[in-house]
Amino acid sequence: MRVLDTGREATILARPRRFRPYARLSLAAWLLAAPVWIALRATANVPELEWTRFPYLDKRWVLALYWLSVGAALALPWLLWGLHRLLIAAPATVRALLAALRGLAAGSPAAEPAAPARRARYAFVRGAAGVLLATAMFGPPWRTDWVARPIGYHETVHWSSLQAIARGYEPYLGAASVNYGPGLQLLTYTHMVVADQFTVPGFRATFGLSLWIAAAIVLALAFALVRPPAALLCAALLPVVSPAAFWSWSGHGTLRGFWGWANALRGLGGLALGLAAVAVVGARPGRRADLGRGAVLGLLWGLLAYASQENLGAGGVTLAWLLALLYLTGTLGFDRLVGLGVGVGGGFALAWAPVVVYYGRLGRLGEFWSNYTLIPGRFVRGYANILPYAGVGGEDPWAIAFYATPWLAVLLALTVLVCVRPLRFVAPLDRDRLLVLAPAIALLATYPSALLRSDAAHFLATLSALPLLIAVGLFHLPRCFAAPAARWRARLAVLALAGLAFWPIWRATPDTLTAFVRGRVRALTASPAAPWEPEDEIARRLGRTLCRNPTYQPLLDLMRQIKDAVGEGRAFVLISERDPVVRSLTFRYAGIFYFLADLNPGPIWLERSDMVADSDQVRRFQRHFRRHVDQFDFIVSLVPDSDEIRAFRDANPGYTVTELADGKVRVWIYGRAAPHSSAAPPKSRSRTVRDRVR
């Protein structure tokens, strides 16, 4: 057998470390593949569907071009290098192939991690310090009951599903469907019920909870792994250039931000898994230990993927990309790679096992998975995509950064993977290089979602890894060079790249951080609010501050009239996506009616105003509605006529119509003429969540 039996063969495997030929092959592959792919996408057929609410723009060619480019720069040269070494070994049997695969790592100067793991107890203490700092920055109290910001339509997207769960529907299915992740839905509902705040302020407080959890994860890993100055710089940059920048503290001590949309847990998967992988690789090797550590990685990935769909893709890409590079550079041995891979698969399966069992016993696992993948698949196909970049109007401070960020990540990753003099692969990677590589790959894996909805908000939501990448670029990247002059050049290069890309943001950073600290101090020292007794359940759900706002009195009156008319009957709320008046108001989504009026939703296929977005889905929804029309007692509609209304009238010849108005919008309520004869609703957890908790 001819594999790694002699020192000569091991030397042959270690010899081809020159980077230039593999880079040339990668560039040639890119030049051949990119034009062909763009030509194929340019001639692709546009789906013959009518899209509601948002337009259709096929940008799959942009995603493909991005991945081709990033792959040609940071993946293909190392794959070609590994393939070349395998061809040199020329394994003739399966056993020889396995030996050659082990030899890819063994052929490097050192197969073990270059830097041993730090003592676990010290890492734990540093991680605990990161959690404490995250609590000081973003922890409770959030004082959302003092927030006077008007209700935004992004908030009402969630409310119909939360109300449906409170009324007995299964989470994430039917009337409880929502376009965000099932884990975030469950976290929101659980927090609102446990805190006895099934209200608008209670809903907003869950975004403070998510922000706190996300910051605690990031800072715990950062403090445990990187140098203290880098960890502190990362913490300082969180409120400036990360998804945490959506949030700030007002002068009154209340948390304020992008309610309903900017959940900090949505884009966390890539960074969390990248840093956790660095910690695992740096630990002492062992078969059982690697299986256990891989299981922890998989469990973390599974939980974050359950929380949000973005974490499934970004986390998986980051983990696979990083482990592959570590193996090809000889930093991670083949046996360890297999052990970690098996552990990751087992941990991920363990995280999702309760979900599979729960929905499998209901016989609705396929429906759950369909709802989970519906929105990501829709956006990837082209729904609601934007081209070119659309900022916030005027002098957009994020415009330059939108295009410069992936270049920054690629350049920093190449700096730690390739030695310039002489031009060759770096193998193996030491700890400092790993700490730069992990956030760079995480940022590149998360960024593609900004290429679809190309605006400032979606771009900022992908920057979870940026604060740490800048911090390790300043404090860990220079340690990769021996010469002091090279270290200073590395620092200046990072400062120049980040400074130019985010210069409009840096100019406002002192004011941003000053206001953040003052508001947070006010939040921690302000006196609690006096007790408040709401007039009724509808007023309680709206919250004290909004109830005292005179502009919300017509809304309160309208919701009370709807509740009086509908009562506990099963209702379907119909919103017209084509009505420009409705689209400009708070009533863009049906959740505001279901939640504030405490309605009992009927058995719909999907939440109509949010999840149904094209003509095929509209027809499927209407077919489902016709089959179950006898289970509805009322239709609350913002339009006088529709297919659903006609089906309801045909099934109820003696129907009644009630017309209501709040000065801005008119509401038609279609109801049965006779006493409610529909089938019994699903077992309700209570008339109100507040009563049930008590």
Buried (B, 14 or more C-beta within 10 A) or exposed (E): EBBBEEEEBBEBBBEBBEBEEBBEBBBEBBEEBBEEBBEEBEEEEEBEBEBBBBEBBBBBBBBBBBBBBBBBBBBBBBBBBBEBBBEBBEBEEEEBBBBBBBBBBBBBEEBBBBBEBBEEEEBEEBBEBBBBBBBEBBBEBBBBBBBEBEBBBBBBBBBBBBBBBBBBBBBBBBBBBBBBBBBBBBBBBEBBBEBEBBBBBBBBBBBBBBBBBBBBBBBBBBBBBBBEEBBBBBBBBBBBBBBBBBBBBBEBBBBBBBBBBBBBBBBBBBBBBBBBBBBBBBBEBEEEBBBBBBBBBBBBBBBBBBBBBBBBBBBBBBBBBBBBBBBBBBBBBBBBBBBBBBBBBBBBBBBBEEBEEBBEEEEBBEBBEBBBEBBBEBBBBBBBBBEEBBBEEEEBBBBBBBEBBBEBBBBBBBBBBBBEEEEBBBBBBBBBBBBBBBBBBBBBBBBBBBBBBBBBBBBBBBBBBBBBBBBBBBBBBBBBBEEEEBBEEBBEBBEEBBEEBBEBBBEEBEEBBEBBEBBBEBBEEBEEEEEEEBEEBBBBBBBBBBBEBEEBEBBBBBBBBBBEBBBBBBBBBBBBBEBEEBBEEBBBBBBBBBBBBBBBBBBBBBBBBBBBBBBEBBEBBBEBBBEBBBBBBBBBBBBEEBBBBEBBBEEBEEBEEBEBEBEBBBBBBBBBEEEEEBEEBBEBBEBBBBEBBE
